[in-house]
Amino acid sequence: MKIHHRGQTATIYQKSTRDGTYRTSWYADGKRIQRNFKRLDEAKAAVMVALKNIVRGETTLASLTPPQLRDAKLAENALSELGISLLDAIMEYVAAKKLIPHNSLEIAAKSWVENKVQIQPIPLQTAVKEYLNYKKRRIAPRTYREEELRLERICQSIQKNVKDLTKSDLEHFFGKELHHLKGKSRNHYRQTFRQLFNYAVRRDYLSEKHRLFQVLVNQPTNESAPEILTPAEYKDLLSKSSPEMLPVIAIAGMTGARRSELMRLTWQDVWSVENYIELDAKKTKTKQRRLVPIQPSLALWLAPYKDYNGSLWPGSEGSFHSQLQILMRKCGISGQNLLRHSYASYRLAQIKDSSQVAMEMGNSPEKLFRNYNQLRTPKQSEEWFSITPSSLKSCNKH
């Protein structure tokens, strides 16, 4: 029996004596398609559907069996509720299955939903206020103020939600807003951004997979090595110091403590731990306790102050700064943080352990090693740490 439809023909053969089915046959895309049916009316209906699909150009559907056609129709109906085509669904399924071939996509989807981080759309200014409130209890006031000023400038220039920040935003900020700053200052801004973004990730204001750090890598500053005093210059400072200034100058040059830390230091901190000066967490820039060894020469300088109590420097930080400037002019010396830089250089030459020196100074080993390695020799270090009251007297005699 021949079935025709618009130039397409299918054949239905007589009922088979072997299995009692009707065999059908037609051609689609040059391929012969055969199907068996138990009833003649089913065979006629199936070949007519196949011929109509061929005429419409749906040759793939024309080769499907009735159960396959039924399944395809049910799939289309299910997807219609989501507004997704059968082809899109299949392509998406194949792509997902390639990623997890041995696991259920439903289980994977549930796991993703359970672990998905909901990034909150919070303005940068709001995140900055929270961050500063968080840092206020953890860093020294001077450091906090520096951080606050940098973040105020950032907020004035960038007004977006944190999650919407792009690398272009940061590149524009550094290129336009900070173009006149020196390399070291620009690196300070990079560090501020990094700390702010780490906080934002913890608060789910920024995805942990963000790539903003790619433009926040510190750049070489091409700045000269830090200024360092010679042992002779340090001797001169000590010899011309007033009784009030002398212990501060001695401790600064033989512990590397920051000026802000020295201003908070008490005589109790000097004597409470045998052979060490204690800088507790409330007095350090990093808010971490440090113990700095008292060099034998430093012990001799401090011996006359054994019975002292109260603050190491009794006046204000402003008065100390003024007195220090007067002392440096007397000695013909100028520069910033000279005693801290000097200690780092001579101490590193003395023990050759950047991690230990960094711990004593509350600094990072990488930065310390980069800035101070090989700036002084062990012999020069020995000369620095052998400066004692008696050595000054012998020099004065000559």
C-alpha positions as a Markdown table, in Angstrom:
| # | Residue | x | y | z |
|---|---|---|---|---|
| 1 | Met | 0.0 | 0.0 | 0.0 |
| 2 | Lys | 1.3 | 3.4 | -1.0 |
| 3 | Ile | 0.6 | 6.6 | 1.0 |
| 4 | His | 1.2 | 9.9 | -0.7 |
| 5 | His | 1.5 | 13.5 | 0.5 |
| 6 | Arg | 2.7 | 16.4 | -1.7 |
| 7 | Gly | 5.2 | 14.4 | -3.7 |
| 8 | Gln | 6.3 | 12.3 | -0.8 |
| 9 | Thr | 5.6 | 8.5 | -0.7 |
| 10 | Ala | 5.6 | 5.9 | 2.0 |
| 11 | Thr | 4.9 | 2.2 | 1.7 |
| 12 | Ile | 3.0 | 0.0 | 4.1 |
| 13 | Tyr | 3.6 | -3.7 | 3.6 |
| 14 | Gln | 1.2 | -6.6 | 4.2 |
| 15 | Lys | 0.8 | -7.9 | 7.7 |
| 16 | Ser | 3.7 | -10.2 | 8.5 |
| 17 | Thr | 2.9 | -13.9 | 9.1 |
| 18 | Arg | 6.0 | -14.1 | 11.4 |
| 19 | Asp | 5.2 | -11.4 | 14.0 |
| 20 | Gly | 1.8 | -10.0 | 12.9 |
| 21 | Thr | 3.0 | -6.4 | 12.4 |
| 22 | Tyr | 2.7 | -4.0 | 9.5 |
| 23 | Arg | 6.1 | -2.8 | 8.2 |
| 24 | Thr | 6.4 | 0.7 | 6.9 |
| 25 | Ser | 9.1 | 2.4 | 4.8 |
| 26 | Trp | 9.9 | 6.0 | 3.6 |
| 27 | Tyr | 12.9 | 8.1 | 2.7 |
| 28 | Ala | 14.2 | 11.2 | 4.6 |
| 29 | Asp | 17.4 | 13.0 | 3.7 |
| 30 | Gly | 18.3 | 10.1 | 1.4 |
| 31 | Lys | 18.0 | 7.6 | 4.2 |
| 32 | Arg | 15.5 | 4.8 | 4.3 |
| 33 | Ile | 13.4 | 4.8 | 7.5 |
| 34 | Gln | 11.5 | 1.6 | 8.5 |
| 35 | Arg | 9.0 | 1.2 | 11.4 |
| 36 | Asn | 6.7 | -1.7 | 12.5 |
| 37 | Phe | 3.2 | -1.3 | 13.9 |
| 38 | Lys | 0.7 | -3.8 | 15.3 |
| 39 | Arg | -2.3 | -2.1 | 13.7 |
| 40 | Leu | -2.9 | -0.8 | 10.2 |
| 41 | Asp | -4.5 | 2.5 | 11.3 |
| 42 | Glu | -1.4 | 3.2 | 13.5 |
| 43 | Ala | 0.8 | 2.5 | 10.5 |
| 44 | Lys | -1.2 | 4.9 | 8.3 |
| 45 | Ala | -1.2 | 7.7 | 10.9 |
| 46 | Ala | 2.5 | 7.4 | 11.5 |
| 47 | Val | 3.6 | 7.5 | 7.9 |
| 48 | Met | 1.3 | 10.5 | 7.2 |
| 49 | Val | 2.9 | 12.4 | 10.1 |
| 50 | Ala | 6.4 | 11.4 | 8.8 |
| 51 | Leu | 5.5 | 12.6 | 5.3 |
| 52 | Lys | 4.1 | 15.9 | 6.6 |
| 53 | Asn | 7.3 | 16.5 | 8.6 |
| 54 | Ile | 9.4 | 15.8 | 5.5 |
| 55 | Val | 7.4 | 18.4 | 3.5 |
| 56 | Arg | 7.9 | 21.0 | 6.3 |
| 57 | Gly | 11.7 | 20.2 | 6.3 |
| 58 | Glu | 11.6 | 18.5 | 9.7 |
| 59 | Thr | 13.4 | 15.5 | 8.5 |
| 60 | Thr | 14.7 | 14.6 | 12.0 |
| 61 | Leu | 11.2 | 14.5 | 13.4 |
| 62 | Ala | 10.2 | 12.4 | 10.4 |
| 63 | Ser | 12.6 | 9.7 | 11.5 |
| 64 | Leu | 11.3 | 9.5 | 15.1 |
| 65 | Thr | 9.2 | 6.7 | 16.3 |
| 66 | Pro | 5.7 | 7.5 | 17.7 |
| 67 | Pro | 6.9 | 7.0 | 21.3 |
| 68 | Gln | 9.8 | 9.4 | 20.5 |
| 69 | Leu | 7.5 | 11.9 | 19.0 |
| 70 | Arg | 5.3 | 11.7 | 22.0 |
| 71 | Asp | 8.2 | 12.2 | 24.4 |
| 72 | Ala | 9.4 | 15.2 | 22.3 |
| 73 | Lys | 6.0 | 16.8 | 22.6 |
| 74 | Leu | 5.8 | 16.2 | 26.3 |
| 75 | Ala | 9.3 | 17.8 | 26.7 |
| 76 | Glu | 8.2 | 20.8 | 24.7 |
| 77 | Asn | 5.1 | 21.3 | 26.9 |
| 78 | Ala | 7.2 | 21.1 | 30.0 |
| 79 | Leu | 9.7 | 23.6 | 28.8 |
| 80 | Ser | 7.0 | 26.0 | 27.6 |
| 81 | Glu | 6.4 | 26.9 | 31.3 |
| 82 | Leu | 10.0 | 28.2 | 31.5 |
| 83 | Gly | 10.0 | 29.9 | 28.1 |
| 84 | Ile | 12.9 | 27.7 | 26.9 |
| 85 | Ser | 13.0 | 25.9 | 23.6 |
| 86 | Leu | 13.7 | 22.2 | 23.4 |
| 87 | Leu | 16.9 | 22.8 | 21.5 |
| 88 | Asp | 18.2 | 25.4 | 24.1 |
| 89 | Ala | 17.4 | 22.9 | 26.9 |
| 90 | Ile | 19.3 | 20.1 | 25.2 |
| 91 | Met | 22.3 | 22.3 | 24.4 |
| 92 | Glu | 22.4 | 23.5 | 28.0 |
| 93 | Tyr | 22.1 | 20.0 | 29.4 |
| 94 | Val | 24.9 | 18.7 | 27.2 |
| 95 | Ala | 27.2 | 21.5 | 28.3 |
| 96 | Ala | 26.4 | 20.9 | 32.0 |
| 97 | Lys | 26.8 | 17.2 | 31.7 |
| 98 | Lys | 30.2 | 17.5 | 30.2 |
| 99 | Leu | 31.3 | 19.3 | 33.4 |
| 100 | Ile | 29.8 | 16.7 | 35.8 |
| 101 | Pro | 29.3 | 13.5 | 33.7 |
| 102 | His | 28.8 | 11.2 | 36.7 |
| 103 | Asn | 26.5 | 13.3 | 38.9 |
| 104 | Ser | 22.9 | 14.4 | 38.8 |
| 105 | Leu | 22.4 | 17.9 | 37.5 |
| 106 | Glu | 19.5 | 18.3 | 40.0 |
| 107 | Ile | 21.8 | 17.5 | 42.9 |
| 108 | Ala | 24.5 | 19.9 | 41.5 |
| 109 | Ala | 21.9 | 22.7 | 41.1 |
| 110 | Lys | 20.7 | 22.2 | 44.7 |
| 111 | Ser | 24.3 | 22.3 | 46.0 |
| 112 | Trp | 24.9 | 25.5 | 44.0 |
| 113 | Val | 21.9 | 27.2 | 45.5 |
| 114 | Glu | 22.8 | 26.2 | 49.0 |
| 115 | Asn | 26.4 | 27.5 | 48.7 |
| 116 | Lys | 25.8 | 30.5 | 46.5 |
| 117 | Val | 26.9 | 33.8 | 48.0 |
| 118 | Gln | 24.4 | 36.6 | 47.7 |
| 119 | Ile | 26.5 | 39.7 | 46.9 |
| 120 | Gln | 24.8 | 42.7 | 48.5 |
| 121 | Pro | 24.6 | 45.9 | 46.4 |
| 122 | Ile | 26.1 | 48.4 | 48.9 |
| 123 | Pro | 27.5 | 51.8 | 48.0 |
| 124 | Leu | 31.2 | 52.2 | 48.4 |
| 125 | Gln | 30.8 | 55.1 | 50.8 |
| 126 | Thr | 28.7 | 52.8 | 53.1 |
| 127 | Ala | 31.3 | 50.0 | 53.0 |
| 128 | Val | 34.0 | 52.5 | 53.8 |
| 129 | Lys | 32.2 | 53.7 | 56.9 |
| 130 | Glu | 31.8 | 50.1 | 58.1 |
| 131 | Tyr | 35.4 | 49.3 | 57.3 |
| 132 | Leu | 36.7 | 52.4 | 59.2 |
| 133 | Asn | 34.6 | 51.6 | 62.2 |
| 134 | Tyr | 36.1 | 48.1 | 62.1 |
| 135 | Lys | 39.7 | 49.3 | 61.8 |
| 136 | Lys | 39.4 | 52.0 | 64.5 |
| 137 | Arg | 39.7 | 49.5 | 67.3 |
| 138 | Arg | 42.6 | 47.7 | 65.6 |
| 139 | Ile | 45.1 | 50.2 | 64.4 |
| 140 | Ala | 46.9 | 53.2 | 66.0 |
| 141 | Pro | 45.2 | 56.6 | 65.8 |
| 142 | Arg | 47.8 | 58.1 | 63.5 |
| 143 | Thr | 47.6 | 55.1 | 61.1 |
| 144 | Tyr | 43.8 | 55.3 | 61.3 |
| 145 | Arg | 43.8 | 59.0 | 60.3 |
| 146 | Glu | 46.0 | 58.3 | 57.3 |
| 147 | Glu | 43.7 | 55.5 | 56.2 |
| 148 | Glu | 40.7 | 57.7 | 56.7 |
| 149 | Leu | 42.1 | 60.5 | 54.6 |
| 150 | Arg | 42.9 | 58.1 | 51.7 |
| 151 | Leu | 39.4 | 56.6 | 51.8 |
| 152 | Glu | 37.8 | 60.0 | 51.9 |
| 153 | Arg | 39.6 | 60.8 | 48.7 |
| 154 | Ile | 38.6 | 57.5 | 47.1 |
| 155 | Cys | 34.9 | 58.0 | 47.9 |
| 156 | Gln | 35.0 | 61.5 | 46.5 |
| 157 | Ser | 36.3 | 60.1 | 43.2 |
| 158 | Ile | 34.4 | 56.8 | 42.9 |
| 159 | Gln | 30.7 | 56.7 | 43.6 |
| 160 | Lys | 29.4 | 53.2 | 42.8 |
| 161 | Asn | 28.3 | 50.0 | 44.5 |
| 162 | Val | 31.2 | 47.9 | 45.7 |
| 163 | Lys | 30.1 | 44.9 | 43.6 |
| 164 | Asp | 30.1 | 47.0 | 40.4 |
| 165 | Leu | 33.7 | 48.3 | 40.7 |
| 166 | Thr | 35.8 | 47.5 | 37.7 |
| 167 | Lys | 39.5 | 47.5 | 37.0 |
| 168 | Ser | 38.9 | 50.5 | 34.8 |
| 169 | Asp | 37.6 | 52.4 | 37.8 |
| 170 | Leu | 40.8 | 51.8 | 39.7 |
| 171 | Glu | 43.0 | 52.5 | 36.7 |
| 172 | His | 41.2 | 55.8 | 36.1 |
| 173 | Phe | 41.6 | 56.7 | 39.8 |
| 174 | Phe | 45.3 | 56.1 | 39.8 |
| 175 | Gly | 45.8 | 57.6 | 36.4 |
| 176 | Lys | 43.8 | 60.8 | 37.0 |
| 177 | Glu | 43.4 | 61.4 | 40.7 |
| 178 | Leu | 46.9 | 60.3 | 41.9 |
| 179 | His | 49.0 | 61.1 | 38.9 |
| 180 | His | 51.0 | 63.7 | 40.8 |
| 181 | Leu | 51.9 | 61.5 | 43.8 |
| 182 | Lys | 55.2 | 59.7 | 44.3 |
| 183 | Gly | 55.4 | 55.9 | 43.9 |
| 184 | Lys | 55.4 | 55.2 | 47.6 |
| 185 | Ser | 52.2 | 57.2 | 48.2 |
| 186 | Arg | 50.5 | 55.5 | 45.4 |
| 187 | Asn | 51.4 | 52.1 | 46.9 |
| 188 | His | 49.8 | 53.2 | 50.1 |
| 189 | Tyr | 46.6 | 53.7 | 48.2 |
| 190 | Arg | 46.9 | 50.3 | 46.7 |
| 191 | Gln | 47.4 | 48.8 | 50.1 |
| 192 | Thr | 44.3 | 50.7 | 51.4 |
| 193 | Phe | 42.2 | 49.3 | 48.5 |
| 194 | Arg | 43.4 | 45.8 | 49.1 |
| 195 | Gln | 42.5 | 45.9 | 52.8 |
| 196 | Leu | 39.1 | 47.4 | 52.0 |
| 197 | Phe | 38.3 | 44.8 | 49.4 |
| 198 | Asn | 39.4 | 41.9 | 51.7 |
| 199 | Tyr | 36.9 | 43.3 | 54.2 |
| 200 | Ala | 34.2 | 43.7 | 51.5 |
| 201 | Val | 34.6 | 40.0 | 50.5 |
| 202 | Arg | 34.2 | 38.9 | 54.1 |
| 203 | Arg | 31.0 | 41.0 | 54.3 |
| 204 | Asp | 29.7 | 39.6 | 51.0 |
| 205 | Tyr | 29.8 | 43.1 | 49.4 |
| 206 | Leu | 32.3 | 41.8 | 46.7 |
| 207 | Ser | 32.7 | 38.5 | 45.1 |
| 208 | Glu | 35.7 | 36.5 | 46.3 |
| 209 | Lys | 36.5 | 35.9 | 42.6 |
| 210 | His | 36.9 | 39.6 | 41.8 |
| 211 | Arg | 39.9 | 40.5 | 39.8 |
| 212 | Leu | 40.5 | 44.0 | 41.1 |
| 213 | Phe | 43.7 | 43.0 | 42.8 |
| 214 | Gln | 45.3 | 42.7 | 39.4 |
| 215 | Val | 45.6 | 46.5 | 39.2 |
| 216 | Leu | 46.6 | 46.8 | 42.9 |
| 217 | Val | 50.0 | 45.2 | 42.8 |
| 218 | Asn | 52.6 | 47.6 | 44.4 |
| 219 | Gln | 54.8 | 49.2 | 41.8 |
| 220 | Pro | 58.6 | 49.8 | 42.1 |
| 221 | Thr | 59.1 | 53.3 | 43.5 |
| 222 | Asn | 62.6 | 53.9 | 42.2 |
| 223 | Glu | 63.2 | 55.8 | 45.4 |
| 224 | Ser | 66.7 | 56.0 | 47.0 |
| 225 | Ala | 67.6 | 53.7 | 49.8 |
| 226 | Pro | 66.5 | 55.0 | 53.3 |
| 227 | Glu | 68.9 | 57.4 | 55.0 |
| 228 | Ile | 71.0 | 55.8 | 57.7 |
| 229 | Leu | 73.1 | 57.4 | 60.4 |
| 230 | Thr | 76.8 | 56.4 | 60.8 |
| 231 | Pro | 77.9 | 55.2 | 64.3 |
| 232 | Ala | 79.7 | 58.6 | 64.6 |
| 233 | Glu | 76.5 | 60.5 | 63.9 |
| 234 | Tyr | 74.6 | 58.4 | 66.4 |
| 235 | Lys | 77.3 | 59.0 | 69.0 |
| 236 | Asp | 77.0 | 62.7 | 68.4 |
| 237 | Leu | 73.2 | 62.6 | 68.9 |
| 238 | Leu | 73.6 | 60.7 | 72.2 |
| 239 | Ser | 76.3 | 63.0 | 73.5 |
| 240 | Lys | 74.3 | 66.2 | 72.8 |
| 241 | Ser | 70.9 | 64.8 | 74.1 |
| 242 | Ser | 69.3 | 66.3 | 77.1 |
| 243 | Pro | 68.7 | 64.0 | 80.1 |
| 244 | Glu | 65.0 | 63.8 | 79.0 |
| 245 | Met | 65.8 | 63.1 | 75.4 |
| 246 | Leu | 68.7 | 60.6 | 76.0 |
| 247 | Pro | 66.7 | 57.5 | 76.9 |
| 248 | Val | 64.3 | 58.0 | 73.9 |
| 249 | Ile | 67.2 | 58.5 | 71.5 |
| 250 | Ala | 69.0 | 55.4 | 72.9 |
| 251 | Ile | 65.9 | 53.2 | 72.7 |
| 252 | Ala | 65.0 | 54.4 | 69.2 |
| 253 | Gly | 68.4 | 53.7 | 67.8 |
| 254 | Met | 68.7 | 50.3 | 69.5 |
| 255 | Thr | 65.2 | 48.9 | 69.1 |
| 256 | Gly | 63.8 | 50.5 | 65.9 |
| 257 | Ala | 60.6 | 51.5 | 67.6 |
| 258 | Arg | 58.4 | 54.0 | 65.7 |
| 259 | Arg | 58.2 | 57.5 | 67.1 |
| 260 | Ser | 54.4 | 57.1 | 67.9 |
| 261 | Glu | 55.3 | 53.9 | 69.8 |
| 262 | Leu | 58.0 | 55.6 | 71.8 |
| 263 | Met | 55.5 | 58.4 | 72.8 |
| 264 | Arg | 53.2 | 55.7 | 74.3 |
| 265 | Leu | 56.0 | 53.8 | 76.1 |
| 266 | Thr | 56.3 | 53.8 | 79.9 |
| 267 | Trp | 59.2 | 52.9 | 82.1 |
| 268 | Gln | 57.1 | 49.9 | 83.2 |
| 269 | Asp | 57.3 | 48.7 | 79.6 |
| 270 | Val | 61.1 | 49.0 | 79.7 |
| 271 | Trp | 61.6 | 47.0 | 82.9 |
| 272 | Ser | 58.6 | 44.6 | 83.1 |
| 273 | Val | 60.2 | 41.8 | 81.0 |
| 274 | Glu | 63.8 | 41.0 | 81.8 |
| 275 | Asn | 66.2 | 41.8 | 78.9 |
| 276 | Tyr | 63.4 | 43.0 | 76.7 |
| 277 | Ile | 61.4 | 46.1 | 76.1 |
| 278 | Glu | 57.7 | 45.3 | 75.8 |
| 279 | Leu | 55.5 | 47.0 | 73.2 |
| 280 | Asp | 52.0 | 45.9 | 74.0 |
| 281 | Ala | 49.3 | 45.7 | 71.4 |
| 282 | Lys | 47.7 | 49.0 | 72.5 |
| 283 | Lys | 50.9 | 50.9 | 71.8 |
| 284 | Thr | 52.0 | 49.5 | 68.5 |
| 285 | Lys | 51.0 | 50.6 | 65.0 |
| 286 | Thr | 50.0 | 47.0 | 64.0 |
| 287 | Lys | 48.1 | 46.4 | 67.2 |
| 288 | Gln | 50.3 | 43.3 | 67.9 |
| 289 | Arg | 52.5 | 42.9 | 71.0 |
| 290 | Arg | 56.3 | 42.9 | 70.4 |
| 291 | Leu | 59.3 | 42.1 | 72.6 |
| 292 | Val | 62.5 | 43.8 | 71.5 |
| 293 | Pro | 65.8 | 42.6 | 73.0 |
| 294 | Ile | 67.7 | 45.1 | 75.1 |
| 295 | Gln | 71.2 | 45.2 | 73.7 |
| 296 | Pro | 74.0 | 45.2 | 76.3 |
| 297 | Ser | 75.0 | 48.7 | 75.2 |
| 298 | Leu | 71.4 | 49.9 | 75.6 |
| 299 | Ala | 71.2 | 48.4 | 79.1 |
| 300 | Leu | 74.1 | 50.7 | 80.0 |
| 301 | Trp | 72.4 | 53.8 | 78.7 |
| 302 | Leu | 69.2 | 52.9 | 80.6 |
| 303 | Ala | 70.9 | 52.0 | 83.9 |
| 304 | Pro | 70.7 | 55.5 | 85.4 |
| 305 | Tyr | 66.9 | 55.5 | 84.8 |
| 306 | Lys | 66.2 | 52.2 | 86.7 |
| 307 | Asp | 64.1 | 53.9 | 89.3 |
| 308 | Tyr | 62.1 | 56.0 | 86.9 |
| 309 | Asn | 58.3 | 55.6 | 86.4 |
| 310 | Gly | 55.6 | 57.1 | 84.2 |
| 311 | Ser | 56.0 | 57.9 | 80.6 |
| 312 | Leu | 59.3 | 57.5 | 78.8 |
| 313 | Trp | 58.8 | 61.0 | 77.3 |
| 314 | Pro | 56.8 | 63.2 | 79.8 |
| 315 | Gly | 55.8 | 65.8 | 77.3 |
| 316 | Ser | 53.6 | 65.8 | 74.1 |
| 317 | Glu | 54.6 | 64.4 | 70.8 |
| 318 | Gly | 54.7 | 67.9 | 69.4 |
| 319 | Ser | 57.3 | 69.0 | 72.1 |
| 320 | Phe | 59.4 | 65.9 | 71.3 |
| 321 | His | 59.4 | 66.7 | 67.6 |
| 322 | Ser | 60.5 | 70.2 | 68.4 |
| 323 | Gln | 63.3 | 69.0 | 70.7 |
| 324 | Leu | 64.4 | 66.4 | 68.2 |
| 325 | Gln | 64.7 | 69.0 | 65.4 |
| 326 | Ile | 66.8 | 71.2 | 67.6 |
| 327 | Leu | 69.1 | 68.3 | 68.5 |
| 328 | Met | 69.5 | 67.2 | 64.8 |
| 329 | Arg | 70.4 | 70.8 | 63.8 |
| 330 | Lys | 73.1 | 70.8 | 66.5 |
| 331 | Cys | 74.5 | 67.6 | 65.0 |
| 332 | Gly | 74.1 | 68.8 | 61.4 |
| 333 | Ile | 71.7 | 65.9 | 60.6 |
| 334 | Ser | 68.5 | 65.9 | 58.7 |
| 335 | Gly | 66.0 | 63.3 | 57.5 |
| 336 | Gln | 63.0 | 61.2 | 58.5 |
| 337 | Asn | 62.9 | 58.1 | 60.7 |
| 338 | Leu | 66.7 | 58.0 | 60.7 |
| 339 | Leu | 67.0 | 56.0 | 63.9 |
| 340 | Arg | 64.4 | 53.4 | 62.9 |
| 341 | His | 66.1 | 53.0 | 59.5 |
| 342 | Ser | 69.5 | 52.7 | 61.1 |
| 343 | Tyr | 68.4 | 50.1 | 63.6 |
| 344 | Ala | 66.9 | 47.9 | 60.8 |
| 345 | Ser | 70.1 | 48.1 | 58.7 |
| 346 | Tyr | 72.6 | 47.5 | 61.5 |
| 347 | Arg | 70.4 | 44.8 | 63.2 |
| 348 | Leu | 70.0 | 42.9 | 59.9 |
| 349 | Ala | 73.7 | 43.0 | 59.4 |
| 350 | Gln | 74.2 | 41.7 | 62.9 |
| 351 | Ile | 71.9 | 38.6 | 62.9 |
| 352 | Lys | 71.2 | 38.1 | 59.2 |
| 353 | Asp | 67.6 | 37.1 | 59.9 |
| 354 | Ser | 65.0 | 39.4 | 58.2 |
| 355 | Ser | 62.1 | 37.6 | 59.9 |
| 356 | Gln | 63.4 | 38.2 | 63.3 |
| 357 | Val | 64.2 | 41.8 | 62.7 |
| 358 | Ala | 60.8 | 42.4 | 61.1 |
| 359 | Met | 59.2 | 40.9 | 64.1 |
| 360 | Glu | 61.1 | 43.2 | 66.4 |
| 361 | Met | 60.1 | 46.2 | 64.3 |
| 362 | Gly | 56.5 | 45.3 | 63.5 |
| 363 | Asn | 57.2 | 45.2 | 59.8 |
| 364 | Ser | 56.9 | 42.6 | 57.0 |
| 365 | Pro | 60.1 | 40.5 | 56.3 |
| 366 | Glu | 59.8 | 41.1 | 52.5 |
| 367 | Lys | 59.7 | 44.9 | 52.8 |
| 368 | Leu | 62.5 | 44.9 | 55.4 |
| 369 | Phe | 64.8 | 42.6 | 53.5 |
| 370 | Arg | 64.2 | 44.6 | 50.3 |
| 371 | Asn | 64.9 | 48.0 | 51.9 |
| 372 | Tyr | 67.8 | 47.2 | 54.3 |
| 373 | Asn | 69.6 | 44.0 | 53.2 |
| 374 | Gln | 73.4 | 44.6 | 52.7 |
| 375 | Leu | 73.3 | 48.3 | 53.5 |
| 376 | Arg | 75.7 | 47.8 | 56.4 |
| 377 | Thr | 78.4 | 45.3 | 57.2 |
| 378 | Pro | 78.8 | 43.1 | 60.3 |
| 379 | Lys | 81.8 | 45.2 | 61.3 |
| 380 | Gln | 79.7 | 48.4 | 61.0 |
| 381 | Ser | 76.9 | 46.8 | 63.0 |
| 382 | Glu | 79.3 | 45.8 | 65.8 |
| 383 | Glu | 80.5 | 49.5 | 66.0 |
| 384 | Trp | 76.8 | 50.7 | 66.2 |
| 385 | Phe | 75.8 | 48.3 | 69.0 |
| 386 | Ser | 79.0 | 48.9 | 71.0 |
| 387 | Ile | 78.2 | 52.6 | 71.5 |
| 388 | Thr | 78.1 | 53.0 | 75.3 |
| 389 | Pro | 78.4 | 55.9 | 77.7 |
| 390 | Ser | 82.0 | 55.0 | 78.4 |
| 391 | Ser | 82.8 | 55.0 | 74.6 |
| 392 | Leu | 81.6 | 58.6 | 74.4 |
| 393 | Lys | 83.8 | 59.6 | 77.4 |
| 394 | Ser | 86.8 | 58.1 | 75.7 |
| 395 | Cys | 86.1 | 59.9 | 72.5 |
| 396 | Asn | 85.7 | 63.2 | 74.4 |
| 397 | Lys | 89.0 | 62.7 | 76.1 |
| 398 | His | 90.7 | 62.4 | 72.7 |
